[in-house]
Amino acid sequence: MFVEPIETIEQNNDLVRLLDEEQAEIHRILLEMTRRIGEHAASIHSSLGVLAELELQFAKARFAEDLLLRGR
């Protein structure tokens, strides 16, 4: 049978408390980041549309290049 020394009980309690505080801080930071990103949701959404259109145009250009190169 193992009996934990009394000195380690307080250290273990401190460790558990610190881990809980760390998780709470991580949660707080992620919430703040989410809030800040959310403030720009409209511009991010419109930028996504522009990027999708740009990617479509590049894909069309690559396709046209491939067709031209195969035709030679």
All heavy atoms as a GROMACS GRO file, in nm:
protein
  582
    1MET      N    1   0.084  -0.116   0.000
    1MET     CA    2   0.000   0.000   0.000
    1MET      C    3   0.089   0.124   0.000
    1MET      O    4   0.188   0.130   0.072
    1MET     CB    5  -0.089  -0.004   0.124
    1MET     CG    6  -0.177   0.114   0.136
    1MET     SD    7  -0.297   0.078   0.266
    1MET     CE    8  -0.294   0.228   0.351
    2PHE      N    9   0.054   0.221  -0.082
    2PHE     CA   10   0.131   0.345  -0.091
    2PHE      C   11   0.055   0.456  -0.019
    2PHE      O   12  -0.064   0.477  -0.045
    2PHE     CB   13   0.154   0.384  -0.237
    2PHE     CG   14   0.222   0.516  -0.253
    2PHE    CD1   15   0.358   0.528  -0.230
    2PHE    CD2   16   0.150   0.629  -0.290
    2PHE    CE1   17   0.421   0.651  -0.246
    2PHE    CE2   18   0.212   0.752  -0.304
    2PHE     CZ   19   0.349   0.762  -0.282
    3VAL      N   20   0.126   0.525   0.067
    3VAL     CA   21   0.068   0.641   0.135
    3VAL      C   22   0.148   0.762   0.089
    3VAL      O   23   0.270   0.767   0.105
    3VAL     CB   24   0.076   0.626   0.289
    3VAL    CG1   25   0.023   0.751   0.357
    3VAL    CG2   26   0.000   0.502   0.333
    4GLU      N   27   0.076   0.854   0.031
    4GLU     CA   28   0.143   0.975  -0.020
    4GLU      C   29   0.196   1.058   0.098
    4GLU      O   30   0.122   1.086   0.191
    4GLU     CB   31   0.043   1.057  -0.102
    4GLU     CG   32   0.105   1.170  -0.178
    4GLU     CD   33   0.004   1.236  -0.271
    4GLU    OE1   34  -0.118   1.227  -0.246
    4GLU    OE2   35   0.049   1.298  -0.367
    5PRO      N   36   0.323   1.097   0.089
    5PRO     CA   37   0.378   1.182   0.196
    5PRO      C   38   0.301   1.314   0.205
    5PRO      O   39   0.258   1.370   0.104
    5PRO     CB   40   0.522   1.207   0.154
    5PRO     CG   41   0.553   1.100   0.055
    5PRO     CD   42   0.423   1.064  -0.011
    6ILE      N   43   0.284   1.362   0.324
    6ILE     CA   44   0.205   1.483   0.349
    6ILE      C   45   0.259   1.603   0.272
    6ILE      O   46   0.183   1.688   0.228
    6ILE     CB   47   0.194   1.510   0.502
    6ILE    CG1   48   0.082   1.610   0.532
    6ILE    CG2   49   0.325   1.562   0.558
    6ILE    CD1   50  -0.053   1.553   0.522
    7GLU      N   51   0.391   1.608   0.254
    7GLU     CA   52   0.452   1.721   0.181
    7GLU      C   53   0.406   1.726   0.036
    7GLU      O   54   0.395   1.832  -0.023
    7GLU     CB   55   0.605   1.712   0.186
    7GLU     CG   56   0.665   1.719   0.324
    7GLU     CD   57   0.669   1.583   0.394
    7GLU    OE1   58   0.656   1.479   0.327
    7GLU    OE2   59   0.681   1.582   0.517
    8THR      N   60   0.386   1.610  -0.023
    8THR     CA   61   0.349   1.608  -0.165
    8THR      C   62   0.202   1.641  -0.188
    8THR      O   63   0.163   1.679  -0.299
    8THR     CB   64   0.380   1.471  -0.228
    8THR    OG1   65   0.306   1.371  -0.161
    8THR    CG2   66   0.528   1.441  -0.221
    9ILE      N   67   0.119   1.627  -0.086
    9ILE     CA   68  -0.024   1.658  -0.102
    9ILE      C   69  -0.042   1.805  -0.135
    9ILE      O   70  -0.114   1.840  -0.229
    9ILE     CB   71  -0.103   1.618   0.025
    9ILE    CG1   72  -0.103   1.467   0.040
    9ILE    CG2   73  -0.246   1.673   0.018
    9ILE    CD1   74  -0.167   1.417   0.167
   10GLU      N   75   0.026   1.892  -0.062
   10GLU     CA   76   0.014   2.036  -0.090
   10GLU      C   77   0.072   2.070  -0.226
   10GLU      O   78   0.015   2.150  -0.301
   10GLU     CB   79   0.084   2.117   0.020
   10GLU     CG   80   0.062   2.267   0.004
   10GLU     CD   81   0.122   2.347   0.119
   10GLU    OE1   82   0.131   2.294   0.230
   10GLU    OE2   83   0.160   2.462   0.091
   11GLN      N   84   0.184   2.007  -0.260
   11GLN     CA   85   0.244   2.031  -0.393
   11GLN      C   86   0.150   1.985  -0.503
   11GLN      O   87   0.132   2.053  -0.605
   11GLN     CB   88   0.378   1.960  -0.404
   11GLN     CG   89   0.486   2.021  -0.318
   11GLN     CD   90   0.614   1.939  -0.322
   11GLN    OE1   91   0.615   1.823  -0.361
   11GLN    NE2   92   0.724   2.002  -0.282
   12ASN      N   93   0.088   1.871  -0.485
   12ASN     CA   94  -0.006   1.820  -0.584
   12ASN      C   95  -0.127   1.912  -0.595
   12ASN      O   96  -0.175   1.940  -0.706
   12ASN     CB   97  -0.050   1.678  -0.547
   12ASN     CG   98  -0.132   1.614  -0.657
   12ASN    OD1   99  -0.094   1.620  -0.772
   12ASN    ND2  100  -0.245   1.557  -0.621
   13ASN      N  101  -0.178   1.960  -0.484
   13ASN     CA  102  -0.290   2.054  -0.486
   13ASN      C  103  -0.251   2.182  -0.561
   13ASN      O  104  -0.332   2.236  -0.639
   13ASN     CB  105  -0.335   2.088  -0.345
   13ASN     CG  106  -0.405   1.972  -0.277
   13ASN    OD1  107  -0.448   1.878  -0.342
   13ASN    ND2  108  -0.414   1.977  -0.145
   14ASP      N  109  -0.129   2.231  -0.538
   14ASP     CA  110  -0.081   2.349  -0.611
   14ASP      C  111  -0.074   2.322  -0.760
   14ASP      O  112  -0.112   2.406  -0.842
   14ASP     CB  113   0.057   2.392  -0.559
   14ASP     CG  114   0.052   2.456  -0.422
   14ASP    OD1  115  -0.059   2.495  -0.378
   14ASP    OD2  116   0.159   2.466  -0.357
   15LEU      N  117  -0.023   2.204  -0.795
   15LEU     CA  118  -0.012   2.168  -0.936
   15LEU      C  119  -0.150   2.164  -1.002
   15LEU      O  120  -0.169   2.219  -1.110
   15LEU     CB  121   0.058   2.033  -0.951
   15LEU     CG  122   0.072   1.979  -1.093
   15LEU    CD1  123   0.155   2.074  -1.178
   15LEU    CD2  124   0.134   1.840  -1.090
   16VAL      N  125  -0.246   2.102  -0.936
   16VAL     CA  126  -0.382   2.094  -0.991
   16VAL      C  127  -0.441   2.235  -1.005
   16VAL      O  128  -0.502   2.268  -1.107
   16VAL     CB  129  -0.471   2.005  -0.901
   16VAL    CG1  130  -0.617   2.017  -0.941
   16VAL    CG2  131  -0.425   1.861  -0.907
   17ARG      N  132  -0.420   2.321  -0.905
   17ARG     CA  133  -0.470   2.458  -0.911
   17ARG      C  134  -0.406   2.534  -1.027
   17ARG      O  135  -0.475   2.603  -1.103
   17ARG     CB  136  -0.440   2.531  -0.779
   17ARG     CG  137  -0.489   2.675  -0.776
   17ARG     CD  138  -0.449   2.746  -0.646
   17ARG     NE  139  -0.307   2.736  -0.616
   17ARG     CZ  140  -0.211   2.809  -0.673
   17ARG    NH1  141  -0.241   2.898  -0.765
   17ARG    NH2  142  -0.084   2.794  -0.637
   18LEU      N  143  -0.274   2.518  -1.044
   18LEU     CA  144  -0.204   2.586  -1.153
   18LEU      C  145  -0.252   2.537  -1.289
   18LEU      O  146  -0.268   2.616  -1.383
   18LEU     CB  147  -0.053   2.569  -1.139
   18LEU     CG  148   0.011   2.645  -1.024
   18LEU    CD1  149   0.156   2.602  -1.006
   18LEU    CD2  150   0.002   2.795  -1.047
   19LEU      N  151  -0.275   2.407  -1.302
   19LEU     CA  152  -0.326   2.354  -1.428
   19LEU      C  153  -0.466   2.408  -1.458
   19LEU      O  154  -0.497   2.440  -1.573
   19LEU     CB  155  -0.326   2.200  -1.424
   19LEU     CG  156  -0.188   2.134  -1.428
   19LEU    CD1  157  -0.201   1.985  -1.401
   19LEU    CD2  158  -0.118   2.160  -1.559
   20ASP      N  159  -0.548   2.419  -1.354
   20ASP     CA  160  -0.682   2.477  -1.373
   20ASP      C  161  -0.672   2.623  -1.415
   20ASP      O  162  -0.745   2.668  -1.505
   20ASP     CB  163  -0.764   2.466  -1.244
   20ASP     CG  164  -0.812   2.325  -1.216
   20ASP    OD1  165  -0.808   2.241  -1.309
   20ASP    OD2  166  -0.853   2.299  -1.101
   21GLU      N  167  -0.582   2.697  -1.353
   21GLU     CA  168  -0.563   2.838  -1.390
   21GLU      C  169  -0.512   2.850  -1.533
   21GLU      O  170  -0.554   2.940  -1.607
   21GLU     CB  171  -0.466   2.906  -1.293
   21GLU     CG  172  -0.523   2.930  -1.155
   21GLU     CD  173  -0.420   2.988  -1.058
   21GLU    OE1  174  -0.309   3.026  -1.102
   21GLU    OE2  175  -0.452   2.995  -0.937
   22GLU      N  176  -0.423   2.760  -1.571
   22GLU     CA  177  -0.371   2.761  -1.708
   22GLU      C  178  -0.484   2.738  -1.808
   22GLU      O  179  -0.496   2.809  -1.909
   22GLU     CB  180  -0.263   2.656  -1.725
   22GLU     CG  181  -0.208   2.649  -1.867
   22GLU     CD  182  -0.112   2.534  -1.888
   22GLU    OE1  183  -0.136   2.424  -1.832
   22GLU    OE2  184  -0.014   2.554  -1.961
   23GLN      N  185  -0.568   2.639  -1.782
   23GLN     CA  186  -0.680   2.610  -1.872
   23GLN      C  187  -0.778   2.728  -1.879
   23GLN      O  188  -0.829   2.759  -1.987
   23GLN     CB  189  -0.752   2.482  -1.828
   23GLN     CG  190  -0.675   2.356  -1.856
   23GLN     CD  191  -0.642   2.340  -2.002
   23GLN    OE1  192  -0.727   2.352  -2.089
   23GLN    NE2  193  -0.515   2.314  -2.030
   24ALA      N  194  -0.801   2.792  -1.766
   24ALA     CA  195  -0.890   2.908  -1.764
   24ALA      C  196  -0.831   3.022  -1.847
   24ALA      O  197  -0.903   3.091  -1.920
   24ALA     CB  198  -0.914   2.954  -1.620
   25GLU      N  199  -0.699   3.041  -1.839
   25GLU     CA  200  -0.634   3.148  -1.916
   25GLU      C  201  -0.637   3.116  -2.066
   25GLU      O  202  -0.663   3.203  -2.148
   25GLU     CB  203  -0.490   3.166  -1.868
   25GLU     CG  204  -0.413   3.275  -1.940
   25GLU     CD  205  -0.466   3.415  -1.915
   25GLU    OE1  206  -0.558   3.435  -1.833
   25GLU    OE2  207  -0.416   3.509  -1.980
   26ILE      N  208  -0.613   2.991  -2.100
   26ILE     CA  209  -0.622   2.950  -2.241
   26ILE      C  210  -0.762   2.976  -2.293
   26ILE      O  211  -0.781   3.031  -2.403
   26ILE     CB  212  -0.582   2.802  -2.257
   26ILE    CG1  213  -0.432   2.784  -2.233
   26ILE    CG2  214  -0.623   2.748  -2.394
   26ILE    CD1  215  -0.387   2.640  -2.222
   27HIS      N  216  -0.862   2.939  -2.216
   27HIS     CA  217  -1.002   2.960  -2.256
   27HIS      C  218  -1.030   3.110  -2.273
   27HIS      O  219  -1.094   3.151  -2.371
   27HIS     CB  220  -1.094   2.899  -2.150
   27HIS     CG  221  -1.238   2.907  -2.185
   27HIS    ND1  222  -1.295   2.831  -2.285
   27HIS    CD2  223  -1.339   2.982  -2.135
   27HIS    CE1  224  -1.423   2.860  -2.294
   27HIS    NE2  225  -1.453   2.951  -2.204
   28ARG      N  226  -0.983   3.192  -2.179
   28ARG     CA  227  -1.004   3.337  -2.187
   28ARG      C  228  -0.939   3.394  -2.313
   28ARG      O  229  -1.000   3.473  -2.386
   28ARG     CB  230  -0.944   3.406  -2.064
   28ARG     CG  231  -0.972   3.556  -2.059
   28ARG     CD  232  -0.884   3.627  -1.958
   28ARG     NE  233  -0.744   3.626  -1.995
   28ARG     CZ  234  -0.689   3.704  -2.090
   28ARG    NH1  235  -0.762   3.787  -2.160
   28ARG    NH2  236  -0.560   3.697  -2.115
   29ILE      N  237  -0.816   3.351  -2.344
   29ILE     CA  238  -0.745   3.400  -2.462
   29ILE      C  239  -0.819   3.360  -2.590
   29ILE      O  240  -0.837   3.442  -2.682
   29ILE     CB  241  -0.600   3.349  -2.463
   29ILE    CG1  242  -0.520   3.418  -2.352
   29ILE    CG2  243  -0.534   3.372  -2.598
   29ILE    CD1  244  -0.384   3.356  -2.325
   30LEU      N  245  -0.862   3.234  -2.597
   30LEU     CA  246  -0.934   3.189  -2.716
   30LEU      C  247  -1.066   3.263  -2.735
   30LEU      O  248  -1.104   3.297  -2.848
   30LEU     CB  249  -0.957   3.038  -2.709
   30LEU     CG  250  -0.831   2.952  -2.724
   30LEU    CD1  251  -0.865   2.805  -2.702
   30LEU    CD2  252  -0.766   2.973  -2.859
   31LEU      N  253  -1.136   3.289  -2.626
   31LEU     CA  254  -1.260   3.367  -2.636
   31LEU      C  255  -1.232   3.509  -2.687
   31LEU      O  256  -1.305   3.560  -2.772
   31LEU     CB  257  -1.330   3.375  -2.500
   31LEU     CG  258  -1.406   3.252  -2.455
   31LEU    CD1  259  -1.460   3.271  -2.313
   31LEU    CD2  260  -1.518   3.219  -2.551
   32GLU      N  261  -1.126   3.570  -2.637
   32GLU     CA  262  -1.090   3.705  -2.681
   32GLU      C  263  -1.052   3.706  -2.828
   32GLU      O  264  -1.092   3.795  -2.904
   32GLU     CB  265  -0.977   3.761  -2.595
   32GLU     CG  266  -0.928   3.898  -2.636
   32GLU     CD  267  -1.031   4.008  -2.620
   32GLU    OE1  268  -1.132   3.988  -2.548
   32GLU    OE2  269  -1.011   4.116  -2.679
   33MET      N  270  -0.973   3.608  -2.870
   33MET     CA  271  -0.935   3.600  -3.012
   33MET      C  272  -1.058   3.580  -3.100
   33MET      O  273  -1.071   3.643  -3.205
   33MET     CB  274  -0.836   3.485  -3.033
   33MET     CG  275  -0.699   3.511  -2.974
   33MET     SD  276  -0.591   3.366  -2.982
   33MET     CE  277  -0.574   3.345  -3.158
   34THR      N  278  -1.150   3.494  -3.056
   34THR     CA  279  -1.272   3.469  -3.131
   34THR      C  280  -1.356   3.597  -3.141
   34THR      O  281  -1.409   3.629  -3.248
   34THR     CB  282  -1.354   3.357  -3.063
   34THR    OG1  283  -1.274   3.240  -3.059
   34THR    CG2  284  -1.483   3.330  -3.138
   35ARG      N  285  -1.366   3.671  -3.031
   35ARG     CA  286  -1.441   3.796  -3.032
   35ARG      C  287  -1.380   3.895  -3.130
   35ARG      O  288  -1.451   3.957  -3.210
   35ARG     CB  289  -1.444   3.858  -2.892
   35ARG     CG  290  -1.530   3.984  -2.882
   35ARG     CD  291  -1.511   4.056  -2.750
   35ARG     NE  292  -1.376   4.106  -2.732
   35ARG     CZ  293  -1.325   4.215  -2.793
   35ARG    NH1  294  -1.399   4.284  -2.877
   35ARG    NH2  295  -1.202   4.254  -2.770
   36ARG      N  296  -1.246   3.908  -3.126
   36ARG     CA  297  -1.181   4.004  -3.215
   36ARG      C  298  -1.196   3.965  -3.362
   36ARG      O  299  -1.217   4.050  -3.448
   36ARG     CB  300  -1.032   4.014  -3.180
   36ARG     CG  301  -1.007   4.088  -3.051
   36ARG     CD  302  -0.860   4.104  -3.026
   36ARG     NE  303  -0.835   4.170  -2.900
   36ARG     CZ  304  -0.718   4.217  -2.864
   36ARG    NH1  305  -0.614   4.205  -2.944
   36ARG    NH2  306  -0.703   4.276  -2.747
   37ILE      N  307  -1.184   3.837  -3.390
   37ILE     CA  308  -1.203   3.791  -3.528
   37ILE      C  309  -1.348   3.814  -3.570
   37ILE      O  310  -1.376   3.857  -3.682
   37ILE     CB  311  -1.162   3.644  -3.542
   37ILE    CG1  312  -1.011   3.630  -3.528
   37ILE    CG2  313  -1.211   3.585  -3.674
   37ILE    CD1  314  -0.962   3.488  -3.516
   38GLY      N  315  -1.440   3.787  -3.479
   38GLY     CA  316  -1.582   3.806  -3.508
   38GLY      C  317  -1.617   3.949  -3.544
   38GLY      O  318  -1.708   3.973  -3.624
   39GLU      N  319  -1.544   4.045  -3.487
   39GLU     CA  320  -1.568   4.186  -3.519
   39GLU      C  321  -1.541   4.215  -3.667
   39GLU      O  322  -1.592   4.313  -3.721
   39GLU     CB  323  -1.479   4.275  -3.433
   39GLU     CG  324  -1.518   4.279  -3.287
   39GLU     CD  325  -1.419   4.357  -3.202
   39GLU    OE1  326  -1.314   4.400  -3.253
   39GLU    OE2  327  -1.448   4.374  -3.081
   40HIS      N  328  -1.461   4.130  -3.730
   40HIS     CA  329  -1.425   4.152  -3.871
   40HIS      C  330  -1.489   4.048  -3.962
   40HIS      O  331  -1.445   4.028  -4.075
   40HIS     CB  332  -1.272   4.147  -3.886
   40HIS     CG  333  -1.201   4.247  -3.801
   40HIS    ND1  334  -1.195   4.381  -3.834
   40HIS    CD2  335  -1.137   4.234  -3.683
   40HIS    CE1  336  -1.128   4.444  -3.740
   40HIS    NE2  337  -1.092   4.358  -3.647
   41ALA      N  338  -1.593   3.983  -3.913
   41ALA     CA  339  -1.656   3.874  -3.988
   41ALA      C  340  -1.705   3.917  -4.126
   41ALA      O  341  -1.687   3.845  -4.224
   41ALA     CB  342  -1.770   3.813  -3.908
   42ALA      N  343  -1.764   4.035  -4.134
   42ALA     CA  344  -1.819   4.080  -4.264
   42ALA      C  345  -1.708   4.099  -4.366
   42ALA      O  346  -1.720   4.054  -4.481
   42ALA     CB  347  -1.897   4.209  -4.246
   43SER      N  348  -1.599   4.164  -4.326
   43SER     CA  349  -1.490   4.186  -4.422
   43SER      C  350  -1.419   4.055  -4.454
   43SER      O  351  -1.377   4.034  -4.569
   43SER     CB  352  -1.391   4.290  -4.370
   43SER     OG  353  -1.333   4.248  -4.249
   44ILE      N  354  -1.408   3.966  -4.358
   44ILE     CA  355  -1.348   3.835  -4.385
   44ILE      C  356  -1.435   3.758  -4.484
   44ILE      O  357  -1.384   3.698  -4.580
   44ILE     CB  358  -1.330   3.755  -4.254
   44ILE    CG1  359  -1.220   3.818  -4.168
   44ILE    CG2  360  -1.296   3.608  -4.284
   44ILE    CD1  361  -1.211   3.761  -4.028
   45HIS      N  362  -1.565   3.765  -4.466
   45HIS     CA  363  -1.657   3.695  -4.556
   45HIS      C  364  -1.648   3.751  -4.697
   45HIS      O  365  -1.643   3.674  -4.795
   45HIS     CB  366  -1.800   3.706  -4.502
   45HIS     CG  367  -1.896   3.622  -4.578
   45HIS    ND1  368  -1.973   3.672  -4.680
   45HIS    CD2  369  -1.926   3.490  -4.569
   45HIS    CE1  370  -2.048   3.576  -4.730
   45HIS    NE2  371  -2.021   3.464  -4.664
   46SER      N  372  -1.645   3.883  -4.712
   46SER     CA  373  -1.636   3.939  -4.847
   46SER      C  374  -1.500   3.910  -4.909
   46SER      O  375  -1.491   3.885  -5.030
   46SER     CB  376  -1.664   4.090  -4.844
   46SER     OG  377  -1.564   4.159  -4.773
   47SER      N  378  -1.394   3.909  -4.828
   47SER     CA  379  -1.262   3.875  -4.880
   47SER      C  380  -1.259   3.731  -4.930
   47SER      O  381  -1.194   3.699  -5.030
   47SER     CB  382  -1.155   3.893  -4.772
   47SER     OG  383  -1.145   4.028  -4.736
   48LEU      N  384  -1.331   3.644  -4.861
   48LEU     CA  385  -1.338   3.505  -4.902
   48LEU      C  386  -1.399   3.493  -5.041
   48LEU      O  387  -1.352   3.416  -5.124
   48LEU     CB  388  -1.419   3.425  -4.800
   48LEU     CG  389  -1.433   3.275  -4.826
   48LEU    CD1  390  -1.298   3.208  -4.822
   48LEU    CD2  391  -1.526   3.215  -4.723
   49GLY      N  392  -1.503   3.573  -5.068
   49GLY     CA  393  -1.564   3.572  -5.200
   49GLY      C  394  -1.468   3.620  -5.307
   49GLY      O  395  -1.461   3.561  -5.416
   50VAL      N  396  -1.392   3.723  -5.276
   50VAL     CA  397  -1.294   3.775  -5.372
   50VAL      C  398  -1.186   3.671  -5.398
   50VAL      O  399  -1.147   3.647  -5.514
   50VAL     CB  400  -1.231   3.907  -5.320
   50VAL    CG1  401  -1.114   3.949  -5.405
   50VAL    CG2  402  -1.337   4.017  -5.313
   51LEU      N  403  -1.138   3.607  -5.292
   51LEU     CA  404  -1.036   3.504  -5.308
   51LEU      C  405  -1.086   3.385  -5.388
   51LEU      O  406  -1.014   3.328  -5.470
   51LEU     CB  407  -0.984   3.457  -5.172
   51LEU     CG  408  -0.897   3.557  -5.098
   51LEU    CD1  409  -0.866   3.506  -4.957
   51LEU    CD2  410  -0.768   3.582  -5.173
   52ALA      N  411  -1.212   3.347  -5.368
   52ALA     CA  412  -1.270   3.237  -5.444
   52ALA      C  413  -1.277   3.272  -5.592
   52ALA      O  414  -1.244   3.189  -5.678
   52ALA     CB  415  -1.409   3.203  -5.390
   53GLU      N  416  -1.317   3.393  -5.621
   53GLU     CA  417  -1.322   3.438  -5.762
   53GLU      C  418  -1.183   3.440  -5.822
   53GLU      O  419  -1.162   3.398  -5.937
   53GLU     CB  420  -1.388   3.575  -5.771
   53GLU     CG  421  -1.399   3.629  -5.912
   53GLU     CD  422  -1.485   3.544  -6.004
   53GLU    OE1  423  -1.580   3.480  -5.957
   53GLU    OE2  424  -1.455   3.542  -6.125
   54LEU      N  425  -1.086   3.489  -5.748
   54LEU     CA  426  -0.948   3.494  -5.795
   54LEU      C  427  -0.896   3.353  -5.821
   54LEU      O  428  -0.832   3.327  -5.926
   54LEU     CB  429  -0.861   3.565  -5.692
   54LEU     CG  430  -0.718   3.595  -5.729
   54LEU    CD1  431  -0.710   3.683  -5.853
   54LEU    CD2  432  -0.647   3.664  -5.613
   55GLU      N  433  -0.922   3.260  -5.730
   55GLU     CA  434  -0.879   3.122  -5.748
   55GLU      C  435  -0.944   3.061  -5.872
   55GLU      O  436  -0.880   2.988  -5.947
   55GLU     CB  437  -0.912   3.039  -5.624
   55GLU     CG  438  -0.875   2.893  -5.634
   55GLU     CD  439  -0.727   2.868  -5.658
   55GLU    OE1  440  -0.643   2.950  -5.616
   55GLU    OE2  441  -0.694   2.765  -5.719
   56LEU      N  442  -1.072   3.093  -5.895
   56LEU     CA  443  -1.140   3.043  -6.014
   56LEU      C  444  -1.072   3.094  -6.140
   56LEU      O  445  -1.048   3.017  -6.235
   56LEU     CB  446  -1.288   3.086  -6.013
   56LEU     CG  447  -1.368   3.053  -6.139
   56LEU    CD1  448  -1.376   2.902  -6.159
   56LEU    CD2  449  -1.506   3.116  -6.131
   57GLN      N  450  -1.038   3.221  -6.144
   57GLN     CA  451  -0.971   3.277  -6.262
   57GLN      C  452  -0.834   3.213  -6.285
   57GLN      O  453  -0.796   3.184  -6.399
   57GLN     CB  454  -0.959   3.430  -6.249
   57GLN     CG  455  -1.093   3.502  -6.243
   57GLN     CD  456  -1.184   3.468  -6.359
   57GLN    OE1  457  -1.142   3.455  -6.473
   57GLN    NE2  458  -1.312   3.452  -6.329
   58PHE      N  459  -0.759   3.192  -6.177
   58PHE     CA  460  -0.629   3.125  -6.191
   58PHE      C  461  -0.646   2.982  -6.240
   58PHE      O  462  -0.568   2.933  -6.322
   58PHE     CB  463  -0.552   3.126  -6.059
   58PHE     CG  464  -0.475   3.252  -6.036
   58PHE    CD1  465  -0.508   3.337  -5.931
   58PHE    CD2  466  -0.368   3.287  -6.116
   58PHE    CE1  467  -0.438   3.453  -5.908
   58PHE    CE2  468  -0.295   3.403  -6.094
   58PHE     CZ  469  -0.330   3.487  -5.990
   59ALA      N  470  -0.749   2.912  -6.191
   59ALA     CA  471  -0.775   2.775  -6.236
   59ALA      C  472  -0.809   2.772  -6.384
   59ALA      O  473  -0.762   2.685  -6.458
   59ALA     CB  474  -0.888   2.713  -6.153
   60LYS      N  475  -0.888   2.870  -6.429
   60LYS     CA  476  -0.921   2.878  -6.572
   60LYS      C  477  -0.796   2.903  -6.654
   60LYS      O  478  -0.778   2.843  -6.761
   60LYS     CB  479  -1.021   2.991  -6.596
   60LYS     CG  480  -1.160   2.963  -6.549
   60LYS     CD  481  -1.249   3.085  -6.575
   60LYS     CE  482  -1.390   3.067  -6.529
   60LYS     NZ  483  -1.471   3.189  -6.556
   61ALA      N  484  -0.709   2.990  -6.606
   61ALA     CA  485  -0.585   3.020  -6.678
   61ALA      C  486  -0.495   2.896  -6.685
   61ALA      O  487  -0.438   2.866  -6.790
   61ALA     CB  488  -0.511   3.135  -6.611
   62ARG      N  489  -0.484   2.822  -6.575
   62ARG     CA  490  -0.402   2.700  -6.576
   62ARG      C  491  -0.461   2.597  -6.673
   62ARG      O  492  -0.388   2.531  -6.748
   62ARG     CB  493  -0.393   2.641  -6.435
   62ARG     CG  494  -0.296   2.713  -6.344
   62ARG     CD  495  -0.272   2.637  -6.214
   62ARG     NE  496  -0.394   2.610  -6.138
   62ARG     CZ  497  -0.445   2.692  -6.046
   62ARG    NH1  498  -0.385   2.806  -6.016
   62ARG    NH2  499  -0.555   2.658  -5.982
   63PHE      N  500  -0.592   2.586  -6.672
   63PHE     CA  501  -0.659   2.492  -6.762
   63PHE      C  502  -0.632   2.530  -6.908
   63PHE      O  503  -0.601   2.445  -6.991
   63PHE     CB  504  -0.809   2.489  -6.733
   63PHE     CG  505  -0.885   2.394  -6.819
   63PHE    CD1  506  -0.872   2.257  -6.800
   63PHE    CD2  507  -0.972   2.441  -6.917
   63PHE    CE1  508  -0.944   2.168  -6.879
   63PHE    CE2  509  -1.043   2.353  -6.996
   63PHE     CZ  510  -1.029   2.216  -6.978
   64ALA      N  511  -0.644   2.660  -6.938
   64ALA     CA  512  -0.619   2.706  -7.075
   64ALA      C  513  -0.474   2.680  -7.115
   64ALA      O  514  -0.447   2.638  -7.229
   64ALA     CB  515  -0.653   2.855  -7.086
   65GLU      N  516  -0.382   2.707  -7.023
   65GLU     CA  517  -0.240   2.680  -7.052
   65GLU      C  518  -0.219   2.532  -7.081
   65GLU      O  519  -0.147   2.496  -7.174
   65GLU     CB  520  -0.153   2.721  -6.933
   65GLU     CG  521  -0.099   2.860  -6.940
   65GLU     CD  522   0.000   2.886  -6.826
   65GLU    OE1  523   0.000   2.812  -6.725
   65GLU    OE2  524   0.074   2.982  -6.838
   66ASP      N  525  -0.277   2.446  -7.000
   66ASP     CA  526  -0.263   2.302  -7.021
   66ASP      C  527  -0.318   2.260  -7.156
   66ASP      O  528  -0.257   2.179  -7.225
   66ASP     CB  529  -0.335   2.224  -6.910
   66ASP     CG  530  -0.264   2.232  -6.776
   66ASP    OD1  531  -0.147   2.278  -6.772
   66ASP    OD2  532  -0.328   2.194  -6.673
   67LEU      N  533  -0.432   2.316  -7.194
   67LEU     CA  534  -0.489   2.282  -7.326
   67LEU      C  535  -0.398   2.327  -7.438
   67LEU      O  536  -0.378   2.254  -7.536
   67LEU     CB  537  -0.627   2.347  -7.341
   67LEU     CG  538  -0.743   2.281  -7.267
   67LEU    CD1  539  -0.872   2.360  -7.290
   67LEU    CD2  540  -0.760   2.137  -7.311
   68LEU      N  541  -0.341   2.446  -7.425
   68LEU     CA  542  -0.252   2.497  -7.528
   68LEU      C  543  -0.125   2.412  -7.539
   68LEU      O  544  -0.077   2.383  -7.646
   68LEU     CB  545  -0.215   2.642  -7.502
   68LEU     CG  546  -0.323   2.746  -7.531
   68LEU    CD1  547  -0.278   2.884  -7.486
   68LEU    CD2  548  -0.356   2.748  -7.679
   69LEU      N  549  -0.070   2.374  -7.426
   69LEU     CA  550   0.053   2.295  -7.426
   69LEU      C  551   0.029   2.155  -7.482
   69LEU      O  552   0.115   2.100  -7.550
   69LEU     CB  553   0.111   2.286  -7.284
   69LEU     CG  554   0.169   2.415  -7.230
   69LEU    CD1  555   0.215   2.397  -7.085
   69LEU    CD2  556   0.287   2.463  -7.315
   70ARG      N  557  -0.089   2.098  -7.456
   70ARG     CA  558  -0.119   1.964  -7.510
   70ARG      C  559  -0.144   1.971  -7.660
   70ARG      O  560  -0.124   1.874  -7.730
   70ARG     CB  561  -0.242   1.907  -7.440
   70ARG     CG  562  -0.208   1.841  -7.310
   70ARG     CD  563  -0.326   1.764  -7.258
   70ARG     NE  564  -0.371   1.831  -7.138
   70ARG     CZ  565  -0.492   1.830  -7.091
   70ARG    NH1  566  -0.587   1.768  -7.156
   70ARG    NH2  567  -0.523   1.893  -6.980
   71GLY      N  568  -0.188   2.085  -7.709
   71GLY     CA  569  -0.218   2.101  -7.851
   71GLY      C  570  -0.093   2.117  -7.937
   71GLY      O  571  -0.101   2.105  -8.058
   72ARG      N  572   0.018   2.139  -7.877
   72ARG     CA  573   0.143   2.160  -7.956
   72ARG      C  574   0.201   2.032  -8.005
   72ARG      O  575   0.205   1.929  -7.965
   72ARG     CB  576   0.248   2.232  -7.872
   72ARG     CG  577   0.209   2.376  -7.848
   72ARG     CD  578   0.317   2.444  -7.774
   72ARG     NE  579   0.277   2.584  -7.753
   72ARG     CZ  580   0.348   2.671  -7.687
   72ARG    NH1  581   0.461   2.637  -7.635
   72ARG    NH2  582   0.306   2.792  -7.671
   0.00000   0.00000   0.00000
